[in-house]
């Protein structure tokens, strides 16, 4: 039988706190020039809190270079999180570029194009 967690939704709360802390720490602490202006989109933590996937998007700079820079700084960021979070195991961070904002912009452009062509056909 699977053991029930003593606190419901603890994984979500830990992921949310990691997201908030990283949003503060990255601009202030990461001095790597490869890391552009990044936004932390979401964090997924494994049930055993050993690993966390951190999804980010880039406003300025190269996405691949930012991912390399963030993954290079992951150990340092983890040590800073350890000081802030009061949990036994601070997860190993894995930064993943999130393409959702790009896809959303592409979909909006396609919808606008379809609406414009439909209006032209009806008019």
The first five atom37 places (N, CA, C, CB, O) and aatype in JSON, in Angstrom:
{
  "aatype": [20, 20, 20, 20, 20, 20, 20, 20, 20, 20, 20, 20, 20, 20, 20, 20, 20, 20, 20, 20, 20, 20, 20, 20, 20, 20, 20, 20, 20, 20, 20, 20, 20, 20, 20, 20, 20, 20, 20, 20, 20, 20, 20, 20, 20, 20, 20, 20, 20, 20, 20, 20, 20, 20, 20, 20, 20, 20, 20, 20, 20, 20, 20, 20, 20, 20, 20, 20, 20, 20, 20, 20, 20, 20, 20, 20, 20, 20, 20, 20, 20, 20, 20, 20, 20, 20, 20, 20, 20, 20, 20, 20, 20, 20, 20, 20, 20, 20, 20, 20, 20, 20, 20, 20, 20, 20, 20, 20, 20, 20, 20, 20, 20, 20, 20, 20, 20, 20, 20, 20, 20, 20, 20],
  "atom_mask": [
    [1, 1, 1, 1, 1],
    [1, 1, 1, 1, 1],
    [1, 1, 1, 1, 1],
    [1, 1, 1, 1, 1],
    [1, 1, 1, 1, 1],
    [1, 1, 1, 1, 1],
    [1, 1, 1, 1, 1],
    [1, 1, 1, 1, 1],
    [1, 1, 1, 1, 1],
    [1, 1, 1, 1, 1],
    [1, 1, 1, 1, 1],
    [1, 1, 1, 1, 1],
    [1, 1, 1, 1, 1],
    [1, 1, 1, 1, 1],
    [1, 1, 1, 1, 1],
    [1, 1, 1, 1, 1],
    [1, 1, 1, 1, 1],
    [1, 1, 1, 1, 1],
    [1, 1, 1, 1, 1],
    [1, 1, 1, 1, 1],
    [1, 1, 1, 1, 1],
    [1, 1, 1, 1, 1],
    [1, 1, 1, 1, 1],
    [1, 1, 1, 1, 1],
    [1, 1, 1, 1, 1],
    [1, 1, 1, 1, 1],
    [1, 1, 1, 1, 1],
    [1, 1, 1, 1, 1],
    [1, 1, 1, 1, 1],
    [1, 1, 1, 1, 1],
    [1, 1, 1, 1, 1],
    [1, 1, 1, 1, 1],
    [1, 1, 1, 1, 1],
    [1, 1, 1, 1, 1],
    [1, 1, 1, 1, 1],
    [1, 1, 1, 1, 1],
    [1, 1, 1, 1, 1],
    [1, 1, 1, 1, 1],
    [1, 1, 1, 1, 1],
    [1, 1, 1, 1, 1],
    [1, 1, 1, 1, 1],
    [1, 1, 1, 1, 1],
    [1, 1, 1, 1, 1],
    [1, 1, 1, 1, 1],
    [1, 1, 1, 1, 1],
    [1, 1, 1, 1, 1],
    [1, 1, 1, 1, 1],
    [1, 1, 1, 1, 1],
    [1, 1, 1, 1, 1],
    [1, 1, 1, 1, 1],
    [1, 1, 1, 1, 1],
    [1, 1, 1, 1, 1],
    [1, 1, 1, 1, 1],
    [1, 1, 1, 1, 1],
    [1, 1, 1, 1, 1],
    [1, 1, 1, 1, 1],
    [1, 1, 1, 1, 1],
    [1, 1, 1, 1, 1],
    [1, 1, 1, 1, 1],
    [1, 1, 1, 1, 1],
    [1, 1, 1, 1, 1],
    [1, 1, 1, 1, 1],
    [1, 1, 1, 1, 1],
    [1, 1, 1, 1, 1],
    [1, 1, 1, 1, 1],
    [1, 1, 1, 1, 1],
    [1, 1, 1, 1, 1],
    [1, 1, 1, 1, 1],
    [1, 1, 1, 1, 1],
    [1, 1, 1, 1, 1],
    [1, 1, 1, 1, 1],
    [1, 1, 1, 1, 1],
    [1, 1, 1, 1, 1],
    [1, 1, 1, 1, 1],
    [1, 1, 1, 1, 1],
    [1, 1, 1, 1, 1],
    [1, 1, 1, 1, 1],
    [1, 1, 1, 1, 1],
    [1, 1, 1, 1, 1],
    [1, 1, 1, 1, 1],
    [1, 1, 1, 1, 1],
    [1, 1, 1, 1, 1],
    [1, 1, 1, 1, 1],
    [1, 1, 1, 1, 1],
    [1, 1, 1, 1, 1],
    [1, 1, 1, 1, 1],
    [1, 1, 1, 1, 1],
    [1, 1, 1, 1, 1],
    [1, 1, 1, 1, 1],
    [1, 1, 1, 1, 1],
    [1, 1, 1, 1, 1],
    [1, 1, 1, 1, 1],
    [1, 1, 1, 1, 1],
    [1, 1, 1, 1, 1],
    [1, 1, 1, 1, 1],
    [1, 1, 1, 1, 1],
    [1, 1, 1, 1, 1],
    [1, 1, 1, 1, 1],
    [1, 1, 1, 1, 1],
    [1, 1, 1, 1, 1],
    [1, 1, 1, 1, 1],
    [1, 1, 1, 1, 1],
    [1, 1, 1, 1, 1],
    [1, 1, 1, 1, 1],
    [1, 1, 1, 1, 1],
    [1, 1, 1, 1, 1],
    [1, 1, 1, 1, 1],
    [1, 1, 1, 1, 1],
    [1, 1, 1, 1, 1],
    [1, 1, 1, 1, 1],
    [1, 1, 1, 1, 1],
    [1, 1, 1, 1, 1],
    [1, 1, 1, 1, 1],
    [1, 1, 1, 1, 1],
    [1, 1, 1, 1, 1],
    [1, 1, 1, 1, 1],
    [1, 1, 1, 1, 1],
    [1, 1, 1, 1, 1],
    [1, 1, 1, 1, 1],
    [1, 1, 1, 1, 1],
    [1, 1, 1, 1, 1],
    [1, 1, 1, 1, 1],
    [1, 1, 1, 1, 1]
  ],
  "atom_positions": [
    [[0.84, -1.18, 0.0], [0.0, 0.0, 0.0], [0.88, 1.25, 0.0], [-0.95, 0.0, 1.22], [1.9, 1.31, 0.7]],
    [[0.48, 2.23, -0.79], [1.25, 3.48, -0.91], [1.06, 4.32, 0.35], [0.81, 4.28, -2.16], [-0.05, 4.48, 0.85]],
    [[2.18, 4.85, 0.84], [2.14, 5.68, 2.04], [1.56, 7.06, 1.71], [3.55, 5.82, 2.65], [1.98, 7.71, 0.75]],
    [[0.61, 7.47, 2.5], [0.02, 8.79, 2.32], [0.94, 9.85, 2.9], [-1.38, 8.87, 2.98], [1.51, 9.68, 3.98]],
    [[1.08, 10.94, 2.18], [1.88, 12.06, 2.67], [1.22, 12.66, 3.9], [2.08, 13.13, 1.56], [-0.01, 12.74, 3.97]],
    [[2.03, 13.09, 4.85], [1.46, 13.69, 6.05], [0.83, 15.04, 5.76], [2.54, 13.83, 7.13], [-0.13, 15.44, 6.42]],
    [[1.36, 15.75, 4.78], [0.78, 17.03, 4.41], [0.32, 16.97, 2.96], [1.8, 18.19, 4.61], [1.14, 16.71, 2.07]],
    [[-0.95, 17.19, 2.7], [-1.43, 17.13, 1.32], [-0.86, 18.26, 0.47], [-2.95, 17.18, 1.3], [-0.67, 19.37, 0.95]],
    [[-0.59, 17.96, -0.78], [-0.08, 18.93, -1.76], [1.28, 19.51, -1.37], [-1.07, 20.07, -1.92], [1.63, 20.6, -1.82]],
    [[2.04, 18.82, -0.57], [3.35, 19.33, -0.15], [4.27, 19.51, -1.35], [3.99, 18.39, 0.87], [5.02, 20.49, -1.43]],
    [[4.23, 18.56, -2.29], [5.06, 18.65, -3.48], [4.79, 19.92, -4.27], [4.85, 17.45, -4.36], [5.72, 20.56, -4.77]],
    [[3.52, 20.28, -4.4], [3.16, 21.51, -5.12], [3.65, 22.75, -4.38], [1.64, 21.58, -5.32], [4.11, 23.71, -4.99]],
    [[3.54, 22.72, -3.06], [3.98, 23.87, -2.27], [5.49, 24.04, -2.34], [3.54, 23.72, -0.8], [6.0, 25.15, -2.45]],
    [[6.22, 22.91, -2.29], [7.68, 22.97, -2.4], [8.07, 23.5, -3.78], [8.31, 21.57, -2.15], [8.95, 24.35, -3.89]],
    [[7.42, 22.99, -4.83], [7.72, 23.44, -6.2], [7.43, 24.93, -6.34], [6.91, 22.64, -7.22], [8.2, 25.66, -6.97]],
    [[6.32, 25.38, -5.77], [5.96, 26.79, -5.85], [6.98, 27.67, -5.12], [4.56, 27.0, -5.27], [7.34, 28.74, -5.61]],
    [[7.44, 27.21, -3.96], [8.44, 27.98, -3.21], [9.76, 28.02, -3.96], [8.63, 27.38, -1.81], [10.44, 29.05, -3.98]],
    [[10.15, 26.9, -4.58], [11.38, 26.88, -5.37], [11.27, 27.87, -6.52], [11.66, 25.45, -5.9], [12.22, 28.6, -6.8]],
    [[10.11, 27.9, -7.18], [9.9, 28.82, -8.29], [10.06, 30.27, -7.83], [8.51, 28.62, -8.91], [10.74, 31.06, -8.49]],
    [[9.44, 30.62, -6.71], [9.54, 32.0, -6.2], [10.97, 32.35, -5.82], [8.62, 32.18, -4.98], [11.46, 33.43, -6.15]],
    [[11.65, 31.42, -5.14], [13.03, 31.69, -4.72], [13.97, 31.82, -5.91], [13.51, 30.59, -3.8], [14.83, 32.71, -5.93]],
    [[13.82, 30.95, -6.9], [14.69, 31.03, -8.08], [14.45, 32.32, -8.86], [14.47, 29.82, -9.0], [15.39, 32.9, -9.41]],
    [[13.2, 32.76, -8.9], [12.89, 34.02, -9.59], [13.63, 35.19, -8.94], [11.38, 34.28, -9.59], [13.99, 36.15, -9.62]],
    [[13.84, 35.11, -7.63], [14.62, 36.15, -6.93], [16.11, 35.95, -7.1], [14.27, 36.15, -5.45], [16.86, 36.9, -7.35]],
    [[16.55, 34.69, -6.96], [17.99, 34.4, -6.92], [18.69, 34.55, -8.27], [18.2, 33.01, -6.4], [19.81, 35.05, -8.32]],
    [[18.06, 34.12, -9.34], [18.74, 34.11, -10.65], [19.2, 35.5, -11.07], [17.82, 33.53, -11.71], [20.38, 35.66, -11.4]],
    [[18.33, 36.51, -11.08], [18.83, 37.83, -11.51], [19.88, 38.41, -10.58], [17.67, 38.8, -11.63], [20.76, 39.15, -11.01]],
    [[19.78, 38.08, -9.29], [20.67, 38.67, -8.3], [22.01, 37.94, -8.17], [20.0, 38.7, -6.95], [23.04, 38.58, -7.99]],
    [[21.99, 36.61, -8.27], [23.17, 35.82, -7.94], [23.93, 35.24, -9.14], [22.77, 34.71, -7.05], [25.14, 35.02, -9.05]],
    [[23.23, 34.99, -10.24], [23.89, 34.36, -11.39], [24.55, 35.44, -12.24], [22.87, 33.53, -12.24], [23.87, 36.29, -12.81]],
    [[25.87, 35.41, -12.3], [26.63, 36.43, -13.02], [27.08, 35.96, -14.4], [27.85, 36.85, -12.21], [27.82, 36.66, -15.09]],
    [[26.63, 34.77, -14.81], [27.02, 34.2, -16.1], [26.47, 35.06, -17.24], [26.52, 32.74, -16.23], [25.26, 35.28, -17.3]],
    [[27.32, 35.55, -18.14], [26.84, 36.4, -19.23], [25.94, 35.66, -20.23], [28.01, 37.0, -19.96], [25.21, 36.3, -20.99]],
    [[26.0, 34.32, -20.25], [25.14, 33.56, -21.15], [23.69, 33.62, -20.74], [25.59, 32.11, -21.21], [22.8, 33.48, -21.58]],
    [[23.44, 33.83, -19.47], [22.07, 33.84, -18.96], [21.47, 35.21, -19.24], [22.02, 33.51, -17.43], [21.89, 36.22, -18.67]],
    [[20.47, 35.23, -20.12], [19.78, 36.47, -20.45], [18.73, 36.77, -19.39], [19.14, 36.4, -21.85], [18.81, 36.29, -18.26]],
    [[17.76, 37.56, -19.77], [16.66, 37.87, -18.86], [15.67, 36.73, -18.92], [15.97, 39.24, -19.23], [14.9, 36.62, -19.87]],
    [[15.68, 35.86, -17.9], [14.84, 34.67, -17.92], [13.66, 34.82, -16.96], [15.67, 33.43, -17.54], [13.73, 35.55, -15.97]],
    [[12.59, 34.12, -17.29], [11.41, 34.05, -16.46], [11.17, 32.59, -16.11], [10.17, 34.68, -17.17], [11.15, 31.74, -17.0]],
    [[10.99, 32.3, -14.84], [10.71, 30.94, -14.41], [9.22, 30.68, -14.62], [11.13, 30.7, -12.91], [8.38, 31.32, -13.98]],
    [[8.9, 29.75, -15.52], [7.5, 29.46, -15.85], [6.86, 28.5, -14.84], [7.4, 28.86, -17.25], [5.76, 28.74, -14.35]],
    [[7.57, 27.4, -14.54], [7.04, 26.43, -13.59], [8.16, 25.52, -13.09], [5.91, 25.59, -14.22], [9.25, 25.5, -13.65]],
    [[7.86, 24.78, -12.03], [8.79, 23.83, -11.46], [8.03, 22.54, -11.18], [9.46, 24.39, -10.15], [6.93, 22.56, -10.62]],
    [[8.62, 21.42, -11.59], [8.05, 20.1, -11.29], [9.04, 19.35, -10.42], [7.73, 19.3, -12.6], [10.2, 19.19, -10.79]],
    [[8.59, 18.9, -9.26], [9.44, 18.19, -8.31], [9.04, 16.72, -8.31], [9.34, 18.81, -6.88], [7.85, 16.4, -8.29]],
    [[10.04, 15.82, -8.31], [9.74, 14.39, -8.23], [9.19, 14.08, -6.83], [11.02, 13.53, -8.52], [9.45, 14.83, -5.89]],
    [[8.43, 12.99, -6.7], [7.83, 12.67, -5.4], [8.84, 12.51, -4.25], [7.02, 11.41, -5.53], [8.51, 12.76, -3.09]],
    [[10.06, 12.09, -4.57], [11.07, 11.92, -3.52], [11.91, 13.18, -3.3], [11.99, 10.75, -3.86], [12.86, 13.16, -2.52]],
    [[11.57, 14.27, -3.98], [12.25, 15.57, -3.88], [13.73, 15.5, -4.27], [12.14, 16.11, -2.47], [14.51, 16.35, -3.85]],
    [[14.11, 14.51, -5.07], [15.51, 14.38, -5.48], [15.83, 15.28, -6.67], [15.83, 12.93, -5.83], [16.95, 15.77, -6.79]],
    [[14.86, 15.5, -7.56], [15.09, 16.28, -8.77], [13.95, 17.26, -8.99], [15.24, 15.35, -10.0], [12.8, 17.02, -8.61]],
    [[14.29, 18.38, -9.61], [13.29, 19.38, -9.97], [13.58, 19.85, -11.38], [13.28, 20.59, -8.96], [14.7, 20.27, -11.69]],
    [[12.57, 19.78, -12.25], [12.68, 20.36, -13.58], [12.18, 21.79, -13.48], [11.86, 19.53, -14.65], [11.05, 22.04, -13.05]],
    [[13.02, 22.72, -13.89], [12.68, 24.13, -13.83], [12.49, 24.62, -15.26], [13.79, 24.96, -13.07], [13.45, 24.69, -16.03]],
    [[11.26, 24.96, -15.61], [10.94, 25.42, -16.95], [11.06, 26.94, -16.98], [9.51, 24.96, -17.39], [10.5, 27.63, -16.14]],
    [[11.8, 27.45, -17.97], [12.01, 28.89, -18.06], [11.82, 29.35, -19.49], [13.42, 29.27, -17.56], [11.92, 28.56, -20.44]],
    [[11.54, 30.64, -19.65], [11.5, 31.27, -20.97], [12.48, 32.44, -20.94], [10.04, 31.74, -21.35], [12.87, 32.91, -19.88]],
    [[12.86, 32.88, -22.13], [13.88, 33.93, -22.25], [13.27, 35.15, -22.92], [15.11, 33.42, -23.04], [12.67, 35.04, -23.99]],
    [[13.42, 36.31, -22.29], [12.95, 37.55, -22.91], [14.05, 38.16, -23.77], [12.49, 38.55, -21.84], [13.8, 38.63, -24.87]],
    [[15.28, 38.14, -23.25], [16.42, 38.61, -24.04], [17.52, 37.57, -23.95], [16.92, 40.02, -23.55], [17.72, 36.96, -22.9]],
    [[18.23, 37.39, -25.04], [19.33, 36.43, -25.04], [18.97, 35.15, -25.77], [19.74, 36.12, -23.63], [17.85, 34.98, -26.24]],
    [[19.94, 34.26, -25.86], [19.79, 32.99, -26.56], [19.29, 31.93, -25.58], [21.12, 32.56, -27.22], [19.83, 31.79, -24.48]],
    [[18.27, 31.17, -25.99], [17.67, 30.16, -25.12], [18.65, 29.05, -24.78], [16.43, 29.58, -25.77], [18.76, 28.65, -23.62]],
    [[19.37, 28.54, -25.78], [20.32, 27.44, -25.54], [21.46, 27.88, -24.63], [20.88, 26.9, -26.86], [21.85, 27.16, -23.72]],
    [[21.99, 29.06, -24.88], [23.08, 29.58, -24.05], [22.59, 29.82, -22.62], [23.64, 30.89, -24.65], [23.32, 29.54, -21.66]],
    [[21.38, 30.31, -22.48], [20.82, 30.53, -21.14], [20.66, 29.2, -20.41], [19.47, 31.27, -21.22], [20.94, 29.11, -19.22]],
    [[20.19, 28.18, -21.13], [20.03, 26.85, -20.51], [21.38, 26.31, -20.04], [19.38, 25.86, -21.5], [21.49, 25.75, -18.95]],
    [[22.42, 26.48, -20.87], [23.76, 26.03, -20.48], [24.25, 26.78, -19.24], [24.76, 26.23, -21.65], [24.78, 26.18, -18.32]],
    [[24.06, 28.1, -19.23], [24.49, 28.9, -18.1], [23.74, 28.55, -16.83], [24.31, 30.36, -18.41], [24.34, 28.46, -15.76]],
    [[22.42, 28.35, -16.94], [21.64, 28.01, -15.76], [22.0, 26.62, -15.23], [20.14, 28.07, -16.08], [22.12, 26.43, -14.02]],
    [[22.18, 25.67, -16.14], [22.56, 24.32, -15.69], [23.96, 24.32, -15.09], [22.49, 23.33, -16.86], [24.25, 23.53, -14.19]],
    [[24.84, 25.2, -15.58], [26.18, 25.32, -14.98], [26.09, 25.9, -13.57], [27.09, 26.2, -15.86], [26.89, 25.55, -12.7]],
    [[25.13, 26.78, -13.35], [24.96, 27.42, -12.04], [24.01, 26.65, -11.13], [24.45, 28.84, -12.22], [23.74, 27.1, -10.01]],
    [[23.5, 25.5, -11.58], [22.49, 24.76, -10.83], [22.97, 24.36, -9.44], [22.08, 23.52, -11.6], [22.21, 24.45, -8.48]],
    [[24.21, 23.94, -9.32], [24.74, 23.54, -8.01], [24.8, 24.71, -7.04], [26.12, 22.94, -8.17], [24.46, 24.58, -5.87]],
    [[25.24, 25.85, -7.55], [25.31, 27.06, -6.73], [23.9, 27.49, -6.29], [26.01, 28.2, -7.51], [23.67, 27.83, -5.13]],
    [[22.95, 27.47, -7.24], [21.58, 27.85, -6.91], [20.97, 26.88, -5.9], [20.72, 27.9, -8.19], [20.2, 27.28, -5.03]],
    [[21.31, 25.59, -6.03], [20.81, 24.59, -5.1], [21.32, 24.89, -3.69], [21.23, 23.17, -5.54], [20.57, 24.77, -2.71]],
    [[22.59, 25.28, -3.58], [23.14, 25.59, -2.25], [22.45, 26.82, -1.65], [24.66, 25.82, -2.33], [22.24, 26.88, -0.44]],
    [[22.11, 27.8, -2.49], [21.39, 28.97, -2.0], [19.97, 28.6, -1.56], [21.34, 30.07, -3.08], [19.46, 29.11, -0.57]],
    [[19.33, 27.69, -2.33], [17.99, 27.23, -1.96], [18.02, 26.47, -0.64], [17.41, 26.33, -3.06], [17.09, 26.56, 0.16]],
    [[19.11, 25.72, -0.41], [19.23, 24.95, 0.82], [19.18, 25.87, 2.04], [20.54, 24.14, 0.82], [18.63, 25.49, 3.08]],
    [[19.74, 27.06, 1.92], [19.72, 28.02, 3.03], [18.33, 28.62, 3.24], [20.72, 29.13, 2.78], [17.98, 29.01, 4.36]],
    [[17.54, 28.7, 2.17], [16.22, 29.33, 2.25], [15.1, 28.35, 2.59], [15.9, 30.01, 0.95], [14.21, 28.66, 3.38]],
    [[15.17, 27.15, 1.98], [14.11, 26.16, 2.19], [14.4, 25.36, 3.45], [13.97, 25.23, 0.96], [15.55, 25.0, 3.71]],
    [[13.4, 25.09, 4.2], [13.59, 24.32, 5.43], [13.07, 22.9, 5.2], [12.87, 24.99, 6.63], [12.15, 22.44, 5.88]],
    [[13.69, 22.21, 4.23], [13.33, 20.82, 3.97], [14.61, 19.99, 3.99], [12.58, 20.67, 2.6], [15.71, 20.5, 3.78]],
    [[14.44, 18.71, 4.25], [15.58, 17.82, 4.41], [16.36, 17.64, 3.11], [15.12, 16.46, 4.91], [17.59, 17.68, 3.12]],
    [[15.66, 17.45, 2.01], [16.31, 17.23, 0.71], [15.96, 18.36, -0.24], [15.89, 15.87, 0.11], [14.79, 18.54, -0.58]],
    [[16.95, 19.11, -0.67], [16.73, 20.13, -1.69], [17.03, 19.46, -3.03], [17.64, 21.42, -1.45], [18.11, 18.9, -3.2]],
    [[16.09, 19.51, -3.97], [16.26, 18.78, -5.22], [17.4, 19.3, -6.09], [14.99, 18.81, -6.0], [17.76, 20.48, -6.04]],
    [[17.96, 18.38, -6.89], [18.93, 18.76, -7.92], [18.14, 19.47, -9.02], [19.71, 17.5, -8.48], [17.1, 18.98, -9.45]],
    [[18.64, 20.61, -9.46], [17.9, 21.43, -10.44], [18.3, 21.07, -11.86], [18.15, 22.92, -10.19], [19.48, 20.91, -12.17]],
    [[17.3, 20.94, -12.72], [17.51, 20.7, -14.15], [16.71, 21.77, -14.89], [17.07, 19.24, -14.57], [15.48, 21.79, -14.83]],
    [[17.4, 22.65, -15.6], [16.72, 23.75, -16.3], [16.36, 23.33, -17.72], [17.61, 25.01, -16.34], [17.18, 22.79, -18.46]],
    [[15.09, 23.58, -18.08], [14.55, 23.19, -19.38], [13.9, 24.42, -20.0], [13.54, 22.0, -19.26], [13.09, 25.09, -19.37]],
    [[14.26, 24.7, -21.27], [13.66, 25.85, -21.96], [12.2, 25.54, -22.3], [14.45, 26.21, -23.25], [11.91, 24.49, -22.88]],
    [[11.31, 26.43, -21.95], [9.87, 26.26, -22.19], [9.45, 27.05, -23.42], [9.05, 26.7, -20.94], [9.55, 28.28, -23.45]],
    [[8.99, 26.36, -24.43], [8.6, 26.99, -25.69], [7.13, 27.42, -25.73], [8.86, 26.04, -26.84], [6.65, 27.87, -26.77]],
    [[6.42, 27.3, -24.64], [5.0, 27.63, -24.61], [4.7, 29.07, -25.04], [4.45, 27.4, -23.22], [3.79, 29.26, -25.84]],
    [[5.43, 30.09, -24.55], [5.11, 31.45, -25.01], [5.29, 31.63, -26.52], [6.0, 32.46, -24.28], [4.51, 32.33, -27.16]],
    [[6.31, 30.98, -27.1], [6.5, 31.05, -28.55], [5.33, 30.41, -29.28], [7.82, 30.36, -28.97], [4.81, 30.97, -30.25]],
    [[4.93, 29.23, -28.81], [3.81, 28.52, -29.46], [2.53, 29.32, -29.36], [3.61, 27.13, -28.81], [1.74, 29.37, -30.3]],
    [[2.31, 29.97, -28.21], [1.11, 30.79, -28.02], [1.1, 31.96, -29.0], [1.03, 31.31, -26.57], [0.06, 32.28, -29.58]],
    [[2.25, 32.59, -29.2], [2.34, 33.71, -30.15], [2.07, 33.22, -31.58], [3.73, 34.39, -30.07], [1.38, 33.88, -32.35]],
    [[2.62, 32.05, -31.92], [2.38, 31.49, -33.25], [0.9, 31.17, -33.46], [3.23, 30.23, -33.46], [0.35, 31.44, -34.53]],
    [[0.26, 30.6, -32.45], [-1.17, 30.28, -32.55], [-2.01, 31.55, -32.7], [-1.62, 29.48, -31.31], [-2.95, 31.58, -33.49]],
    [[-1.66, 32.59, -31.93], [-2.39, 33.85, -32.05], [-2.26, 34.43, -33.45], [-1.89, 34.86, -31.01], [-3.23, 34.96, -34.0]],
    [[-1.06, 34.34, -34.02], [-0.85, 34.84, -35.38], [-1.68, 34.05, -36.38], [0.64, 34.77, -35.75], [-2.29, 34.63, -37.28]],
    [[-1.72, 32.73, -36.23], [-2.53, 31.89, -37.13], [-4.01, 32.21, -37.0], [-2.28, 30.41, -36.84], [-4.72, 32.28, -38.01]],
    [[-4.48, 32.39, -35.78], [-5.9, 32.71, -35.56], [-6.23, 34.06, -36.18], [-6.23, 32.71, -34.05], [-7.26, 34.2, -36.84]],
    [[-5.38, 35.05, -35.97], [-5.61, 36.38, -36.54], [-5.64, 36.32, -38.07], [-4.53, 37.36, -36.08], [-6.48, 36.96, -38.7]],
    [[-4.73, 35.54, -38.65], [-4.68, 35.39, -40.1], [-5.96, 34.72, -40.62], [-3.44, 34.56, -40.51], [-6.51, 35.12, -41.65]],
    [[-6.44, 33.69, -39.91], [-7.66, 32.99, -40.31], [-8.87, 33.9, -40.2], [-7.87, 31.74, -39.45], [-9.72, 33.9, -41.09]],
    [[-8.97, 34.68, -39.14], [-10.09, 35.6, -38.94], [-10.07, 36.68, -40.03], [-10.03, 36.24, -37.52], [-11.12, 37.04, -40.57]],
    [[-8.88, 37.19, -40.35], [-8.77, 38.23, -41.38], [-9.17, 37.69, -42.74], [-7.34, 38.78, -41.44], [-9.87, 38.37, -43.49]],
    [[-8.73, 36.47, -43.08], [-9.08, 35.91, -44.39], [-10.57, 35.58, -44.46], [-8.24, 34.66, -44.69], [-11.18, 35.7, -45.52]],
    [[-11.14, 35.15, -43.34], [-12.58, 34.84, -43.32], [-13.4, 36.12, -43.48], [-12.96, 34.12, -42.0], [-14.4, 36.13, -44.2]],
    [[-12.99, 37.18, -42.82], [-13.68, 38.46, -42.94], [-13.58, 38.99, -44.37], [-13.09, 39.48, -41.95], [-14.53, 39.58, -44.87]],
    [[-12.44, 38.76, -45.02], [-12.24, 39.21, -46.39], [-13.14, 38.41, -47.35], [-10.75, 39.06, -46.8], [-13.71, 38.97, -48.29]],
    [[-13.27, 37.09, -47.09], [-14.11, 36.24, -47.93], [-15.6, 36.58, -47.78], [-13.88, 34.78, -47.58], [-16.35, 36.53, -48.75]],
    [[-16.0, 36.92, -46.57], [-17.42, 37.23, -46.33], [-17.77, 38.65, -46.78], [-17.75, 37.06, -44.84], [-18.93, 38.94, -47.07]],
    [[-16.79, 39.52, -46.83], [-17.05, 40.92, -47.12], [-17.0, 41.28, -48.52], [-16.14, 41.75, -46.43], [-17.21, 42.44, -48.87]]
  ]
}
